[in-house]
């Protein structure tokens, strides 16, 4: 039997379709870096969750 995921649902991409990197190196739509966008499909659920719950909200606050 396959191992159960620690999260009940897959973590969806934060992409909102505004795909351009700002001068600060973050996407104007989702606030991910180009590297984070490229790696999204290879990231584990914990890394995605940390990005969604901690990193991106901090960037949004810092961007003002």
ABEGO torsion letter per residue (X at the ends): XBBBBABABBBBBABAGBBBBBAAGBBAAAGBBAAAAAAAAABBAAAAAAAAAAAAAAAAAAAX
